[in-house]
Amino acid sequence: MKNKEYPIILGMKPPNKQGIGIKSKLGSGYNLYILDEDMTHQYAQLHFCNKEAIDRMIELLQRMKELWEREENR
């Protein structure tokens, strides 16, 4: 299995991934890149066409965190 086929694991120790957000070259929006710590390999790229798309991603992550917290408190 190639390195790029493994799941992206954020929060692992030692930390070995970083996220970089930059203005898209597509003309609108921003890209979020997940890279290794020395920026030689790209693991993921998310393109956000508008701010609403970023808000929806944030909402999704917040709901996932709430689910995790509910499961921990059972």
Predicted model as a PDB file, atoms N, CA, C, CB and O in Angstrom, pLDDT in the B-factor column:
MODEL        1                                                                  
ATOM      1  N   MET A   1       0.847  -1.180   0.000  1.00 44.00           N  
ATOM      2  CA  MET A   1       0.000   0.000   0.000  1.00 44.00           C  
ATOM      3  C   MET A   1       0.889   1.239   0.000  1.00 44.00           C  
ATOM      4  CB  MET A   1      -0.961   0.000   1.223  1.00 44.00           C  
ATOM      5  O   MET A   1       1.800   1.354   0.819  1.00 44.00           O  
ATOM      6  N   LYS A   2       0.627   2.151  -0.905  1.00 55.00           N  
ATOM      7  CA  LYS A   2       1.407   3.371  -0.976  1.00 55.00           C  
ATOM      8  C   LYS A   2       1.097   4.269   0.209  1.00 55.00           C  
ATOM      9  CB  LYS A   2       1.138   4.103  -2.286  1.00 55.00           C  
ATOM     10  O   LYS A   2       0.014   4.195   0.789  1.00 55.00           O  
ATOM     11  N   ASN A   3       2.054   5.119   0.565  1.00 57.00           N  
ATOM     12  CA  ASN A   3       1.889   6.010   1.708  1.00 57.00           C  
ATOM     13  C   ASN A   3       0.640   6.871   1.585  1.00 57.00           C  
ATOM     14  CB  ASN A   3       3.108   6.895   1.857  1.00 57.00           C  
ATOM     15  O   ASN A   3      -0.022   7.122   2.592  1.00 57.00           O  
ATOM     16  N   LYS A   4       0.296   7.330   0.392  1.00 56.00           N  
ATOM     17  CA  LYS A   4      -0.851   8.218   0.208  1.00 56.00           C  
ATOM     18  C   LYS A   4      -2.181   7.494   0.375  1.00 56.00           C  
ATOM     19  CB  LYS A   4      -0.792   8.860  -1.159  1.00 56.00           C  
ATOM     20  O   LYS A   4      -3.220   8.149   0.462  1.00 56.00           O  
ATOM     21  N   GLU A   5      -2.181   6.181   0.422  1.00 64.00           N  
ATOM     22  CA  GLU A   5      -3.413   5.421   0.569  1.00 64.00           C  
ATOM     23  C   GLU A   5      -3.803   5.204   2.022  1.00 64.00           C  
ATOM     24  CB  GLU A   5      -3.277   4.096  -0.115  1.00 64.00           C  
ATOM     25  O   GLU A   5      -4.906   4.723   2.284  1.00 64.00           O  
ATOM     26  N   TYR A   6      -2.948   5.537   2.971  1.00 68.00           N  
ATOM     27  CA  TYR A   6      -3.287   5.416   4.375  1.00 68.00           C  
ATOM     28  C   TYR A   6      -4.222   6.532   4.785  1.00 68.00           C  
ATOM     29  CB  TYR A   6      -2.033   5.429   5.237  1.00 68.00           C  
ATOM     30  O   TYR A   6      -4.203   7.600   4.173  1.00 68.00           O  
ATOM     31  N   PRO A   7      -5.041   6.317   5.802  1.00 76.00           N  
ATOM     32  CA  PRO A   7      -5.916   7.408   6.250  1.00 76.00           C  
ATOM     33  C   PRO A   7      -5.101   8.551   6.843  1.00 76.00           C  
ATOM     34  CB  PRO A   7      -6.932   6.895   7.284  1.00 76.00           C  
ATOM     35  O   PRO A   7      -4.005   8.349   7.365  1.00 76.00           O  
ATOM     36  N   ILE A   8      -5.651   9.735   6.752  1.00 80.00           N  
ATOM     37  CA  ILE A   8      -5.017  10.908   7.352  1.00 80.00           C  
ATOM     38  C   ILE A   8      -5.350  10.879   8.836  1.00 80.00           C  
ATOM     39  CB  ILE A   8      -5.501  12.254   6.675  1.00 80.00           C  
ATOM     40  O   ILE A   8      -6.522  10.863   9.210  1.00 80.00           O  
ATOM     41  N   ILE A   9      -4.338  10.873   9.673  1.00 83.00           N  
ATOM     42  CA  ILE A   9      -4.561  10.817  11.116  1.00 83.00           C  
ATOM     43  C   ILE A   9      -3.990  12.081  11.726  1.00 83.00           C  
ATOM     44  CB  ILE A   9      -3.912   9.541  11.752  1.00 83.00           C  
ATOM     45  O   ILE A   9      -2.774  12.267  11.788  1.00 83.00           O  
ATOM     46  N   LEU A  10      -4.885  12.948  12.177  1.00 85.00           N  
ATOM     47  CA  LEU A  10      -4.469  14.174  12.845  1.00 85.00           C  
ATOM     48  C   LEU A  10      -4.513  13.933  14.342  1.00 85.00           C  
ATOM     49  CB  LEU A  10      -5.373  15.381  12.442  1.00 85.00           C  
ATOM     50  O   LEU A  10      -5.394  13.228  14.833  1.00 85.00           O  
ATOM     51  N   GLY A  11      -3.581  14.506  15.062  1.00 85.00           N  
ATOM     52  CA  GLY A  11      -3.546  14.356  16.507  1.00 85.00           C  
ATOM     53  C   GLY A  11      -2.718  13.188  16.987  1.00 85.00           C  
ATOM     54  O   GLY A  11      -2.652  12.945  18.192  1.00 85.00           O  
ATOM     55  N   MET A  12      -2.079  12.454  16.085  1.00 84.00           N  
ATOM     56  CA  MET A  12      -1.256  11.326  16.523  1.00 84.00           C  
ATOM     57  C   MET A  12       0.078  11.830  17.072  1.00 84.00           C  
ATOM     58  CB  MET A  12      -1.021  10.335  15.357  1.00 84.00           C  
ATOM     59  O   MET A  12       0.488  12.956  16.793  1.00 84.00           O  
ATOM     60  N   LYS A  13       0.732  11.005  17.834  1.00 87.00           N  
ATOM     61  CA  LYS A  13       2.015  11.380  18.414  1.00 87.00           C  
ATOM     62  C   LYS A  13       3.085  10.487  17.833  1.00 87.00           C  
ATOM     63  CB  LYS A  13       1.991  11.281  19.958  1.00 87.00           C  
ATOM     64  O   LYS A  13       2.890   9.273  17.781  1.00 87.00           O  
ATOM     65  N   PRO A  14       4.193  11.022  17.400  1.00 86.00           N  
ATOM     66  CA  PRO A  14       4.468  12.455  17.346  1.00 86.00           C  
ATOM     67  C   PRO A  14       3.676  13.100  16.206  1.00 86.00           C  
ATOM     68  CB  PRO A  14       5.984  12.713  17.167  1.00 86.00           C  
ATOM     69  O   PRO A  14       3.384  12.444  15.206  1.00 86.00           O  
ATOM     70  N   PRO A  15       3.329  14.373  16.351  1.00 86.00           N  
ATOM     71  CA  PRO A  15       2.594  15.046  15.275  1.00 86.00           C  
ATOM     72  C   PRO A  15       3.420  15.045  13.992  1.00 86.00           C  
ATOM     73  CB  PRO A  15       2.233  16.497  15.681  1.00 86.00           C  
ATOM     74  O   PRO A  15       4.597  15.407  13.999  1.00 86.00           O  
ATOM     75  N   ASN A  16       2.791  14.635  12.893  1.00 89.00           N  
ATOM     76  CA  ASN A  16       3.548  14.583  11.643  1.00 89.00           C  
ATOM     77  C   ASN A  16       2.754  15.114  10.449  1.00 89.00           C  
ATOM     78  CB  ASN A  16       3.983  13.162  11.367  1.00 89.00           C  
ATOM     79  O   ASN A  16       3.134  14.886   9.300  1.00 89.00           O  
ATOM     80  N   LYS A  17       1.661  15.816  10.713  1.00 91.00           N  
ATOM     81  CA  LYS A  17       0.864  16.412   9.645  1.00 91.00           C  
ATOM     82  C   LYS A  17       0.635  17.886   9.955  1.00 91.00           C  
ATOM     83  CB  LYS A  17      -0.490  15.666   9.474  1.00 91.00           C  
ATOM     84  O   LYS A  17       0.643  18.296  11.116  1.00 91.00           O  
ATOM     85  N   GLN A  18       0.431  18.672   8.911  1.00 92.00           N  
ATOM     86  CA  GLN A  18       0.109  20.078   9.100  1.00 92.00           C  
ATOM     87  C   GLN A  18      -0.892  20.498   8.035  1.00 92.00           C  
ATOM     88  CB  GLN A  18       1.385  20.960   9.041  1.00 92.00           C  
ATOM     89  O   GLN A  18      -0.945  19.925   6.947  1.00 92.00           O  
ATOM     90  N   GLY A  19      -1.677  21.502   8.368  1.00 92.00           N  
ATOM     91  CA  GLY A  19      -2.642  22.037   7.428  1.00 92.00           C  
ATOM     92  C   GLY A  19      -2.237  23.433   7.010  1.00 92.00           C  
ATOM     93  O   GLY A  19      -1.803  24.240   7.832  1.00 92.00           O  
ATOM     94  N   ILE A  20      -2.380  23.711   5.735  1.00 93.00           N  
ATOM     95  CA  ILE A  20      -2.055  25.026   5.200  1.00 93.00           C  
ATOM     96  C   ILE A  20      -3.220  25.479   4.334  1.00 93.00           C  
ATOM     97  CB  ILE A  20      -0.718  25.001   4.387  1.00 93.00           C  
ATOM     98  O   ILE A  20      -3.625  24.773   3.410  1.00 93.00           O  
ATOM     99  N   GLY A  21      -3.758  26.658   4.634  1.00 94.00           N  
ATOM    100  CA  GLY A  21      -4.836  27.216   3.837  1.00 94.00           C  
ATOM    101  C   GLY A  21      -4.321  28.355   2.981  1.00 94.00           C  
ATOM    102  O   GLY A  21      -3.645  29.256   3.478  1.00 94.00           O  
ATOM    103  N   ILE A  22      -4.640  28.318   1.685  1.00 94.00           N  
ATOM    104  CA  ILE A  22      -4.183  29.378   0.775  1.00 94.00           C  
ATOM    105  C   ILE A  22      -5.290  29.713  -0.222  1.00 94.00           C  
ATOM    106  CB  ILE A  22      -2.888  28.947   0.023  1.00 94.00           C  
ATOM    107  O   ILE A  22      -6.185  28.905  -0.466  1.00 94.00           O  
ATOM    108  N   LYS A  23      -5.217  30.896  -0.784  1.00 95.00           N  
ATOM    109  CA  LYS A  23      -6.145  31.320  -1.831  1.00 95.00           C  
ATOM    110  C   LYS A  23      -6.017  30.381  -3.014  1.00 95.00           C  
ATOM    111  CB  LYS A  23      -5.875  32.787  -2.262  1.00 95.00           C  
ATOM    112  O   LYS A  23      -4.910  30.049  -3.438  1.00 95.00           O  
ATOM    113  N   SER A  24      -7.142  29.957  -3.541  1.00 93.00           N  
ATOM    114  CA  SER A  24      -7.150  29.015  -4.652  1.00 93.00           C  
ATOM    115  C   SER A  24      -6.691  29.677  -5.947  1.00 93.00           C  
ATOM    116  CB  SER A  24      -8.540  28.425  -4.831  1.00 93.00           C  
ATOM    117  O   SER A  24      -6.968  30.850  -6.195  1.00 93.00           O  
ATOM    118  N   LYS A  25      -5.998  28.917  -6.751  1.00 90.00           N  
ATOM    119  CA  LYS A  25      -5.596  29.387  -8.074  1.00 90.00           C  
ATOM    120  C   LYS A  25      -6.719  29.167  -9.094  1.00 90.00           C  
ATOM    121  CB  LYS A  25      -4.311  28.669  -8.530  1.00 90.00           C  
ATOM    122  O   LYS A  25      -6.583  29.545 -10.258  1.00 90.00           O  
ATOM    123  N   LEU A  26      -7.820  28.561  -8.661  1.00 83.00           N  
ATOM    124  CA  LEU A  26      -8.947  28.316  -9.554  1.00 83.00           C  
ATOM    125  C   LEU A  26      -9.766  29.581  -9.808  1.00 83.00           C  
ATOM    126  CB  LEU A  26      -9.838  27.234  -8.976  1.00 83.00           C  
ATOM    127  O   LEU A  26     -10.671  29.572 -10.642  1.00 83.00           O  
ATOM    128  N   GLY A  27      -9.462  30.648  -9.112  1.00 80.00           N  
ATOM    129  CA  GLY A  27     -10.168  31.900  -9.330  1.00 80.00           C  
ATOM    130  C   GLY A  27     -11.040  32.324  -8.174  1.00 80.00           C  
ATOM    131  O   GLY A  27     -11.258  33.519  -7.972  1.00 80.00           O  
ATOM    132  N   SER A  28     -11.544  31.374  -7.409  1.00 89.00           N  
ATOM    133  CA  SER A  28     -12.343  31.746  -6.244  1.00 89.00           C  
ATOM    134  C   SER A  28     -12.157  30.705  -5.157  1.00 89.00           C  
ATOM    135  CB  SER A  28     -13.840  31.887  -6.615  1.00 89.00           C  
ATOM    136  O   SER A  28     -11.851  29.545  -5.430  1.00 89.00           O  
ATOM    137  N   GLY A  29     -12.347  31.138  -3.930  1.00 95.00           N  
ATOM    138  CA  GLY A  29     -12.281  30.218  -2.813  1.00 95.00           C  
ATOM    139  C   GLY A  29     -10.871  30.017  -2.276  1.00 95.00           C  
ATOM    140  O   GLY A  29      -9.913  30.674  -2.685  1.00 95.00           O  
ATOM    141  N   TYR A  30     -10.793  29.083  -1.345  1.00 96.00           N  
ATOM    142  CA  TYR A  30      -9.536  28.750  -0.680  1.00 96.00           C  
ATOM    143  C   TYR A  30      -9.350  27.249  -0.659  1.00 96.00           C  
ATOM    144  CB  TYR A  30      -9.500  29.316   0.750  1.00 96.00           C  
ATOM    145  O   TYR A  30     -10.322  26.494  -0.656  1.00 96.00           O  
ATOM    146  N   ASN A  31      -8.108  26.818  -0.643  1.00 96.00           N  
ATOM    147  CA  ASN A  31      -7.758  25.410  -0.525  1.00 96.00           C  
ATOM    148  C   ASN A  31      -7.115  25.157   0.830  1.00 96.00           C  
ATOM    149  CB  ASN A  31      -6.814  24.979  -1.666  1.00 96.00           C  
ATOM    150  O   ASN A  31      -6.354  25.980   1.339  1.00 96.00           O  
ATOM    151  N   LEU A  32      -7.433  24.009   1.399  1.00 95.00           N  
ATOM    152  CA  LEU A  32      -6.782  23.547   2.615  1.00 95.00           C  
ATOM    153  C   LEU A  32      -6.001  22.303   2.240  1.00 95.00           C  
ATOM    154  CB  LEU A  32      -7.816  23.261   3.770  1.00 95.00           C  
ATOM    155  O   LEU A  32      -6.572  21.324   1.760  1.00 95.00           O  
ATOM    156  N   TYR A  33      -4.706  22.339   2.457  1.00 95.00           N  
ATOM    157  CA  TYR A  33      -3.834  21.204   2.167  1.00 95.00           C  
ATOM    158  C   TYR A  33      -3.404  20.555   3.469  1.00 95.00           C  
ATOM    159  CB  TYR A  33      -2.601  21.646   1.343  1.00 95.00           C  
ATOM    160  O   TYR A  33      -3.055  21.247   4.426  1.00 95.00           O  
ATOM    161  N   ILE A  34      -3.426  19.224   3.511  1.00 94.00           N  
ATOM    162  CA  ILE A  34      -2.868  18.461   4.623  1.00 94.00           C  
ATOM    163  C   ILE A  34      -1.573  17.854   4.096  1.00 94.00           C  
ATOM    164  CB  ILE A  34      -3.878  17.346   5.161  1.00 94.00           C  
ATOM    165  O   ILE A  34      -1.580  17.069   3.148  1.00 94.00           O  
ATOM    166  N   LEU A  35      -0.461  18.232   4.727  1.00 93.00           N  
ATOM    167  CA  LEU A  35       0.875  17.832   4.277  1.00 93.00           C  
ATOM    168  C   LEU A  35       1.632  17.173   5.418  1.00 93.00           C  
ATOM    169  CB  LEU A  35       1.663  19.049   3.740  1.00 93.00           C  
ATOM    170  O   LEU A  35       1.254  17.303   6.582  1.00 93.00           O  
ATOM    171  N   ASP A  36       2.707  16.464   5.078  1.00 90.00           N  
ATOM    172  CA  ASP A  36       3.567  15.963   6.142  1.00 90.00           C  
ATOM    173  C   ASP A  36       4.385  17.123   6.699  1.00 90.00           C  
ATOM    174  CB  ASP A  36       4.495  14.822   5.625  1.00 90.00           C  
ATOM    175  O   ASP A  36       4.373  18.224   6.149  1.00 90.00           O  
ATOM    176  N   GLU A  37       5.090  16.868   7.787  1.00 88.00           N  
ATOM    177  CA  GLU A  37       5.744  17.967   8.507  1.00 88.00           C  
ATOM    178  C   GLU A  37       6.820  18.680   7.705  1.00 88.00           C  
ATOM    179  CB  GLU A  37       6.347  17.449   9.768  1.00 88.00           C  
ATOM    180  O   GLU A  37       7.078  19.859   7.944  1.00 88.00           O  
ATOM    181  N   ASP A  38       7.450  17.998   6.762  1.00 90.00           N  
ATOM    182  CA  ASP A  38       8.473  18.679   5.956  1.00 90.00           C  
ATOM    183  C   ASP A  38       7.930  19.138   4.597  1.00 90.00           C  
ATOM    184  CB  ASP A  38       9.671  17.753   5.745  1.00 90.00           C  
ATOM    185  O   ASP A  38       8.691  19.568   3.730  1.00 90.00           O  
ATOM    186  N   MET A  39       6.608  19.043   4.421  1.00 89.00           N  
ATOM    187  CA  MET A  39       5.905  19.545   3.240  1.00 89.00           C  
ATOM    188  C   MET A  39       6.347  18.881   1.939  1.00 89.00           C  
ATOM    189  CB  MET A  39       6.104  21.028   3.129  1.00 89.00           C  
ATOM    190  O   MET A  39       6.308  19.510   0.881  1.00 89.00           O  
ATOM    191  N   THR A  40       6.771  17.610   2.005  1.00 91.00           N  
ATOM    192  CA  THR A  40       7.179  16.909   0.788  1.00 91.00           C  
ATOM    193  C   THR A  40       6.068  16.036   0.217  1.00 91.00           C  
ATOM    194  CB  THR A  40       8.399  16.060   1.067  1.00 91.00           C  
ATOM    195  O   THR A  40       6.110  15.680  -0.960  1.00 91.00           O  
ATOM    196  N   HIS A  41       5.067  15.682   1.038  1.00 90.00           N  
ATOM    197  CA  HIS A  41       3.969  14.841   0.575  1.00 90.00           C  
ATOM    198  C   HIS A  41       2.634  15.490   0.922  1.00 90.00           C  
ATOM    199  CB  HIS A  41       4.063  13.429   1.194  1.00 90.00           C  
ATOM    200  O   HIS A  41       2.428  15.962   2.040  1.00 90.00           O  
ATOM    201  N   GLN A  42       1.742  15.504  -0.047  1.00 92.00           N  
ATOM    202  CA  GLN A  42       0.391  16.011   0.177  1.00 92.00           C  
ATOM    203  C   GLN A  42      -0.532  14.823   0.405  1.00 92.00           C  
ATOM    204  CB  GLN A  42      -0.099  16.882  -1.027  1.00 92.00           C  
ATOM    205  O   GLN A  42      -0.545  13.881  -0.388  1.00 92.00           O  
ATOM    206  N   TYR A  43      -1.302  14.862   1.483  1.00 90.00           N  
ATOM    207  CA  TYR A  43      -2.221  13.778   1.803  1.00 90.00           C  
ATOM    208  C   TYR A  43      -3.650  14.090   1.401  1.00 90.00           C  
ATOM    209  CB  TYR A  43      -2.166  13.474   3.274  1.00 90.00           C  
ATOM    210  O   TYR A  43      -4.405  13.185   1.047  1.00 90.00           O  
ATOM    211  N   ALA A  44      -4.035  15.363   1.450  1.00 92.00           N  
ATOM    212  CA  ALA A  44      -5.403  15.738   1.103  1.00 92.00           C  
ATOM    213  C   ALA A  44      -5.444  17.199   0.684  1.00 92.00           C  
ATOM    214  CB  ALA A  44      -6.363  15.485   2.287  1.00 92.00           C  
ATOM    215  O   ALA A  44      -4.599  18.008   1.067  1.00 92.00           O  
ATOM    216  N   GLN A  45      -6.456  17.505  -0.113  1.00 94.00           N  
ATOM    217  CA  GLN A  45      -6.717  18.888  -0.499  1.00 94.00           C  
ATOM    218  C   GLN A  45      -8.223  19.090  -0.447  1.00 94.00           C  
ATOM    219  CB  GLN A  45      -6.138  19.218  -1.929  1.00 94.00           C  
ATOM    220  O   GLN A  45      -8.973  18.342  -1.074  1.00 94.00           O  
ATOM    221  N   LEU A  46      -8.662  20.081   0.285  1.00 95.00           N  
ATOM    222  CA  LEU A  46     -10.070  20.439   0.337  1.00 95.00           C  
ATOM    223  C   LEU A  46     -10.225  21.812  -0.296  1.00 95.00           C  
ATOM    224  CB  LEU A  46     -10.613  20.424   1.803  1.00 95.00           C  
ATOM    225  O   LEU A  46      -9.510  22.750   0.057  1.00 95.00           O  
ATOM    226  N   HIS A  47     -11.161  21.927  -1.231  1.00 96.00           N  
ATOM    227  CA  HIS A  47     -11.419  23.221  -1.862  1.00 96.00           C  
ATOM    228  C   HIS A  47     -12.742  23.753  -1.339  1.00 96.00           C  
ATOM    229  CB  HIS A  47     -11.439  23.103  -3.420  1.00 96.00           C  
ATOM    230  O   HIS A  47     -13.764  23.070  -1.399  1.00 96.00           O  
ATOM    231  N   PHE A  48     -12.716  24.973  -0.828  1.00 96.00           N  
ATOM    232  CA  PHE A  48     -13.913  25.637  -0.336  1.00 96.00           C  
ATOM    233  C   PHE A  48     -14.257  26.764  -1.301  1.00 96.00           C  
ATOM    234  CB  PHE A  48     -13.709  26.176   1.117  1.00 96.00           C  
ATOM    235  O   PHE A  48     -13.512  27.736  -1.421  1.00 96.00           O  
ATOM    236  N   CYS A  49     -15.395  26.630  -1.990  1.00 95.00           N  
ATOM    237  CA  CYS A  49     -15.813  27.615  -2.999  1.00 95.00           C  
ATOM    238  C   CYS A  49     -16.222  28.944  -2.366  1.00 95.00           C  
ATOM    239  CB  CYS A  49     -16.974  27.061  -3.825  1.00 95.00           C  
ATOM    240  O   CYS A  49     -16.073  30.008  -2.967  1.00 95.00           O  
ATOM    241  N   ASN A  50     -16.741  28.859  -1.138  1.00 95.00           N  
ATOM    242  CA  ASN A  50     -17.230  30.064  -0.473  1.00 95.00           C  
ATOM    243  C   ASN A  50     -17.147  29.893   1.039  1.00 95.00           C  
ATOM    244  CB  ASN A  50     -18.682  30.378  -0.903  1.00 95.00           C  
ATOM    245  O   ASN A  50     -16.830  28.811   1.533  1.00 95.00           O  
ATOM    246  N   LYS A  51     -17.429  30.956   1.762  1.00 95.00           N  
ATOM    247  CA  LYS A  51     -17.341  30.907   3.225  1.00 95.00           C  
ATOM    248  C   LYS A  51     -18.388  29.982   3.833  1.00 95.00           C  
ATOM    249  CB  LYS A  51     -17.496  32.305   3.806  1.00 95.00           C  
ATOM    250  O   LYS A  51     -18.165  29.391   4.890  1.00 95.00           O  
ATOM    251  N   GLU A  52     -19.520  29.858   3.168  1.00 97.00           N  
ATOM    252  CA  GLU A  52     -20.575  28.970   3.670  1.00 97.00           C  
ATOM    253  C   GLU A  52     -20.105  27.517   3.701  1.00 97.00           C  
ATOM    254  CB  GLU A  52     -21.838  29.094   2.801  1.00 97.00           C  
ATOM    255  O   GLU A  52     -20.465  26.763   4.604  1.00 97.00           O  
ATOM    256  N   ALA A  53     -19.310  27.135   2.725  1.00 96.00           N  
ATOM    257  CA  ALA A  53     -18.779  25.764   2.696  1.00 96.00           C  
ATOM    258  C   ALA A  53     -17.849  25.524   3.886  1.00 96.00           C  
ATOM    259  CB  ALA A  53     -18.025  25.500   1.368  1.00 96.00           C  
ATOM    260  O   ALA A  53     -17.838  24.435   4.462  1.00 96.00           O  
ATOM    261  N   ILE A  54     -17.079  26.530   4.246  1.00 96.00           N  
ATOM    262  CA  ILE A  54     -16.208  26.412   5.430  1.00 96.00           C  
ATOM    263  C   ILE A  54     -17.068  26.303   6.681  1.00 96.00           C  
ATOM    264  CB  ILE A  54     -15.237  27.632   5.540  1.00 96.00           C  
ATOM    265  O   ILE A  54     -16.788  25.489   7.561  1.00 96.00           O  
ATOM    266  N   ASP A  55     -18.127  27.131   6.762  1.00 97.00           N  
ATOM    267  CA  ASP A  55     -19.027  27.070   7.918  1.00 97.00           C  
ATOM    268  C   ASP A  55     -19.647  25.688   8.061  1.00 97.00           C  
ATOM    269  CB  ASP A  55     -20.130  28.126   7.795  1.00 97.00           C  
ATOM    270  O   ASP A  55     -19.776  25.179   9.174  1.00 97.00           O  
ATOM    271  N   ARG A  56     -20.031  25.076   6.944  1.00 97.00           N  
ATOM    272  CA  ARG A  56     -20.625  23.738   7.004  1.00 97.00           C  
ATOM    273  C   ARG A  56     -19.620  22.685   7.461  1.00 97.00           C  
ATOM    274  CB  ARG A  56     -21.186  23.354   5.641  1.00 97.00           C  
ATOM    275  O   ARG A  56     -19.974  21.759   8.190  1.00 97.00           O  
ATOM    276  N   MET A  57     -18.372  22.828   7.033  1.00 96.00           N  
ATOM    277  CA  MET A  57     -17.341  21.892   7.494  1.00 96.00           C  
ATOM    278  C   MET A  57     -17.123  22.053   8.996  1.00 96.00           C  
ATOM    279  CB  MET A  57     -16.011  22.117   6.729  1.00 96.00           C  
ATOM    280  O   MET A  57     -16.984  21.063   9.714  1.00 96.00           O  
ATOM    281  N   ILE A  58     -17.094  23.290   9.468  1.00 97.00           N  
ATOM    282  CA  ILE A  58     -16.932  23.548  10.897  1.00 97.00           C  
ATOM    283  C   ILE A  58     -18.099  22.944  11.674  1.00 97.00           C  
ATOM    284  CB  ILE A  58     -16.829  25.067  11.170  1.00 97.00           C  
ATOM    285  O   ILE A  58     -17.894  22.325  12.718  1.00 97.00           O  
ATOM    286  N   GLU A  59     -19.324  23.122  11.170  1.00 97.00           N  
ATOM    287  CA  GLU A  59     -20.503  22.538  11.821  1.00 97.00           C  
ATOM    288  C   GLU A  59     -20.404  21.019  11.871  1.00 97.00           C  
ATOM    289  CB  GLU A  59     -21.786  22.956  11.087  1.00 97.00           C  
ATOM    290  O   GLU A  59     -20.727  20.406  12.888  1.00 97.00           O  
ATOM    291  N   LEU A  60     -19.963  20.417  10.788  1.00 97.00           N  
ATOM    292  CA  LEU A  60     -19.802  18.961  10.755  1.00 97.00           C  
ATOM    293  C   LEU A  60     -18.803  18.505  11.812  1.00 97.00           C  
ATOM    294  CB  LEU A  60     -19.344  18.500   9.360  1.00 97.00           C  
ATOM    295  O   LEU A  60     -19.058  17.543  12.536  1.00 97.00           O  
ATOM    296  N   LEU A  61     -17.673  19.190  11.904  1.00 96.00           N  
ATOM    297  CA  LEU A  61     -16.657  18.823  12.894  1.00 96.00           C  
ATOM    298  C   LEU A  61     -17.175  19.032  14.315  1.00 96.00           C  
ATOM    299  CB  LEU A  61     -15.377  19.642  12.676  1.00 96.00           C  
ATOM    300  O   LEU A  61     -16.867  18.241  15.206  1.00 96.00           O  
ATOM    301  N   GLN A  62     -17.959  20.088  14.534  1.00 97.00           N  
ATOM    302  CA  GLN A  62     -18.530  20.324  15.858  1.00 97.00           C  
ATOM    303  C   GLN A  62     -19.511  19.215  16.234  1.00 97.00           C  
ATOM    304  CB  GLN A  62     -19.231  21.689  15.902  1.00 97.00           C  
ATOM    305  O   GLN A  62     -19.523  18.756  17.376  1.00 97.00           O  
ATOM    306  N   ARG A  63     -20.337  18.782  15.273  1.00 97.00           N  
ATOM    307  CA  ARG A  63     -21.279  17.693  15.553  1.00 97.00           C  
ATOM    308  C   ARG A  63     -20.538  16.396  15.841  1.00 97.00           C  
ATOM    309  CB  ARG A  63     -22.243  17.496  14.374  1.00 97.00           C  
ATOM    310  O   ARG A  63     -20.945  15.626  16.710  1.00 97.00           O  
ATOM    311  N   MET A  64     -19.457  16.153  15.119  1.00 96.00           N  
ATOM    312  CA  MET A  64     -18.665  14.954  15.360  1.00 96.00           C  
ATOM    313  C   MET A  64     -18.053  14.990  16.763  1.00 96.00           C  
ATOM    314  CB  MET A  64     -17.561  14.815  14.295  1.00 96.00           C  
ATOM    315  O   MET A  64     -18.020  13.972  17.455  1.00 96.00           O  
ATOM    316  N   LYS A  65     -17.570  16.162  17.177  1.00 96.00           N  
ATOM    317  CA  LYS A  65     -17.002  16.306  18.521  1.00 96.00           C  
ATOM    318  C   LYS A  65     -18.069  16.071  19.583  1.00 96.00           C  
ATOM    319  CB  LYS A  65     -16.375  17.704  18.698  1.00 96.00           C  
ATOM    320  O   LYS A  65     -17.811  15.403  20.585  1.00 96.00           O  
ATOM    321  N   GLU A  66     -19.268  16.615  19.371  1.00 97.00           N  
ATOM    322  CA  GLU A  66     -20.362  16.415  20.323  1.00 97.00           C  
ATOM    323  C   GLU A  66     -20.725  14.941  20.437  1.00 97.00           C  
ATOM    324  CB  GLU A  66     -21.591  17.226  19.905  1.00 97.00           C  
ATOM    325  O   GLU A  66     -20.954  14.448  21.541  1.00 97.00           O  
ATOM    326  N   LEU A  67     -20.780  14.234  19.321  1.00 96.00           N  
ATOM    327  CA  LEU A  67     -21.056  12.798  19.339  1.00 96.00           C  
ATOM    328  C   LEU A  67     -19.990  12.061  20.137  1.00 96.00           C  
ATOM    329  CB  LEU A  67     -21.131  12.241  17.908  1.00 96.00           C  
ATOM    330  O   LEU A  67     -20.314  11.199  20.954  1.00 96.00           O  
ATOM    331  N   TRP A  68     -18.736  12.388  19.911  1.00 95.00           N  
ATOM    332  CA  TRP A  68     -17.622  11.755  20.618  1.00 95.00           C  
ATOM    333  C   TRP A  68     -17.767  11.996  22.117  1.00 95.00           C  
ATOM    334  CB  TRP A  68     -16.260  12.299  20.107  1.00 95.00           C  
ATOM    335  O   TRP A  68     -17.605  11.073  22.915  1.00 95.00           O  
ATOM    336  N   GLU A  69     -18.076  13.248  22.503  1.00 97.00           N  
ATOM    337  CA  GLU A  69     -18.219  13.595  23.921  1.00 97.00           C  
ATOM    338  C   GLU A  69     -19.393  12.846  24.549  1.00 97.00           C  
ATOM    339  CB  GLU A  69     -18.410  15.114  24.086  1.00 97.00           C  
ATOM    340  O   GLU A  69     -19.292  12.393  25.689  1.00 97.00           O  
ATOM    341  N   ARG A  70     -20.514  12.708  23.819  1.00 96.00           N  
ATOM    342  CA  ARG A  70     -21.656  11.961  24.356  1.00 96.00           C  
ATOM    343  C   ARG A  70     -21.288  10.501  24.577  1.00 96.00           C  
ATOM    344  CB  ARG A  70     -22.864  12.063  23.409  1.00 96.00           C  
ATOM    345  O   ARG A  70     -21.667   9.906  25.586  1.00 96.00           O  
ATOM    346  N   GLU A  71     -20.553   9.930  23.638  1.00 95.00           N  
ATOM    347  CA  GLU A  71     -20.157   8.521  23.777  1.00 95.00           C  
ATOM    348  C   GLU A  71     -19.183   8.331  24.941  1.00 95.00           C  
ATOM    349  CB  GLU A  71     -19.518   8.013  22.471  1.00 95.00           C  
ATOM    350  O   GLU A  71     -19.221   7.301  25.614  1.00 95.00           O  
ATOM    351  N   GLU A  72     -18.318   9.304  25.184  1.00 94.00           N  
ATOM    352  CA  GLU A  72     -17.382   9.208  26.302  1.00 94.00           C  
ATOM    353  C   GLU A  72     -18.104   9.277  27.649  1.00 94.00           C  
ATOM    354  CB  GLU A  72     -16.339  10.320  26.213  1.00 94.00           C  
ATOM    355  O   GLU A  72     -17.649   8.688  28.630  1.00 94.00           O  
ATOM    356  N   ASN A  73     -19.217   9.989  27.694  1.00 91.00           N  
ATOM    357  CA  ASN A  73     -19.936  10.187  28.952  1.00 91.00           C  
ATOM    358  C   ASN A  73     -20.937   9.097  29.243  1.00 91.00           C  
ATOM    359  CB  ASN A  73     -20.634  11.501  28.938  1.00 91.00           C  
ATOM    360  O   ASN A  73     -21.659   9.189  30.236  1.00 91.00           O  
ATOM    361  N   ARG A  74     -21.014   8.067  28.419  1.00 87.00           N  
ATOM    362  CA  ARG A  74     -21.969   6.958  28.666  1.00 87.00           C  
ATOM    363  C   ARG A  74     -21.471   6.056  29.747  1.00 87.00           C  
ATOM    364  CB  ARG A  74     -22.212   6.143  27.398  1.00 87.00           C  
ATOM    365  O   ARG A  74     -22.135   5.077  30.089  1.00 87.00           O  
TER     366      ARG A  74                                                      
ENDMDL                                                                          
END                                                                             
